[in-house]
């Protein structure tokens, strides 16, 4: 959603998501605030647990710091031009893999 500016409407979401977290093509989204209650991730049919891609203004992943432990699938972080670090993912201790065999893809 190119017009999406905020995820605060999701701030009541808590615990482990039964699938993946995917944020793609949200050009005006600067942060992921609103997702601090997410503590774990499962995966989708592509074997991804987390995909963050093509978010032109995104500059921080800090709101994901509550995600802890192993995640079932792979982590994909690509084409987020203003993202300078992966801070916020520091409590993830391991990854599964995607159907293409990737555990971690950073571009």
Secondary structure, DSSP 8 states (H G I E B T S, - for coil): -TT----GGGTT--EEESS-EEEE--TT----TT-TTEEEE---TTSEEEEEE--TT----GGGTT--EE-SSEEEEE--TT----TT-TTEEE----TTS-SEEE-
